[in-house]
Amino acid sequence: MIMLIAFYVVYIVASTITMVRSGASVKEKTVNIALATIGGVLYASIILRHPIDTNQIIGWTIDFFIH
């Protein structure tokens, strides 16, 4: 689990540095960090043997925005 966190931090730092040097927009940086965070949470849930039910999350999201 510690290696997963270390890889996540290294990826976020390296990708942010790369995006700053290339002149990426704030939206691109935000999307990159958001996708990395979602992936990190999903991998952590699998490693901890408590998989997140993505269908349930999608359902909650739809209900939240519809009601």
Beta strands, then each sheet from edge to edge (+ up, - down):
end
